[in-house]
């Protein structure tokens, strides 16, 4: 299952994901603005809109978090997801600099989760 954090790239990613076999399901969405999240959910048939990123990353139904937010938010959102034991796919860049990226890689190893930078 997958959680997506919405933007234009996220919309393209979810559209592609929804055209794949059904073992991958977008179950929840969150955004900085709940109205944006609601619109995203409506357009992509996602049944749950969370009130915060924190709520979503604590959802036991979420296996993988896809981060497609604006670049300056990547570090915070990836760290939040990893800290809550979620596997993460993050649009490039994972971090703004080597220090941020190294910290996230170290945290992912400590938590035993998958972390991958993607370019969609």
C-alpha positions in Angstrom: 0.0 0.0 0.0 1.1 3.5 -0.6 0.7 7.0 0.7 1.3 9.9 -1.5 2.0 13.5 -0.5 0.5 15.5 -3.3 1.8 17.8 -6.0 1.9 17.7 -9.8 4.6 15.0 -9.9 2.6 13.1 -7.3 -0.5 13.2 -9.6 1.6 11.8 -12.5 3.1 9.1 -10.2 -0.3 8.0 -8.8 -1.9 8.0 -12.3 0.9 5.6 -13.5 0.6 3.5 -10.3 -3.1 3.1 -10.8 -2.6 1.8 -14.3 -0.4 -1.0 -12.9 -1.7 -4.3 -11.4 -3.8 -3.8 -8.4 -1.4 -5.1 -5.7 -0.3 -1.4 -5.3 -3.1 0.7 -3.8 -3.0 4.3 -2.8 -4.9 4.3 0.5 -4.3 7.8 1.9 -3.1 11.3 1.0 -2.0 14.4 2.9 -0.9 17.8 1.8 0.0 21.1 3.3 -3.5 22.3 2.5 -6.4 19.9 3.3 -8.4 21.3 0.3 -5.5 20.3 -2.0 -5.5 16.8 -0.4 -9.2 16.4 -0.8 -9.1 17.4 -4.5 -6.2 15.0 -5.1 -8.1 12.2 -3.3 -11.2 12.9 -5.4 -9.3 12.9 -8.7 -7.5 9.7 -7.9 -10.1 7.7 -6.0 -8.2 7.7 -2.7 -10.6 7.0 0.1 -8.7 8.6 3.0 -7.5 12.1 3.5 -5.4 12.7 6.6 -5.4 15.9 8.5 -1.6 15.9 8.7 1.6 14.2 7.5 2.1 12.9 11.0 -1.2 11.1 11.1 -0.5 9.4 7.8 3.0 8.3 8.7 1.5 6.7 11.8 -1.2 4.8 9.9 -0.5 1.0 10.3 -2.1 0.4 6.9 0.6 2.4 5.1 3.6 0.4 4.0 5.3 2.8 1.7 5.4 6.6 1.7 5.9 8.4 -1.6 7.2 12.0 -1.0 6.4 14.4 -3.9 6.3 17.6 -1.9 8.4 20.7 -2.6 12.1 20.1 -2.3 12.7 22.0 0.9 10.2 19.7 2.6 11.8 16.4 1.6 14.2 16.1 4.5 11.5 16.7 7.1 8.9 14.5 5.5 11.3 11.6 4.7 12.6 11.7 8.3 9.1 11.7 9.7 8.1 8.7 7.6 11.3 6.7 8.4 11.0 7.6 12.1 7.6 5.9 12.0 9.0 2.8 10.4 7.8 3.5 6.8 9.6 2.6 3.6 10.1 5.7 1.5 10.2 6.6 -2.2 11.2 10.3 -2.5 11.3 12.5 -5.5 14.8 13.9 -6.1 16.5 15.2 -4.2 16.1 13.3 -0.9 18.0 16.0 0.9 19.2 19.5 0.0 22.9 18.6 0.8 25.1 15.7 1.7 24.6 16.1 5.4 20.8 15.8 5.1 21.0 12.8 2.7 23.5 11.0 4.9 21.4 11.5 8.0 18.4 10.0 6.2 20.3 7.1 4.9 21.7 6.4 8.4 18.2 6.6 9.9 16.8 4.3 7.3 19.5 1.7 8.1 18.8 2.0 11.8 15.1 1.6 11.3 15.5 -1.3 8.8 13.4 0.5 6.1 13.9 1.0 2.4 14.8 4.5 1.2 15.0 5.3 -2.5 15.3 8.6 -4.5 13.1 8.5 -7.5 12.7 10.7 -10.6 9.3 10.4 -12.2 
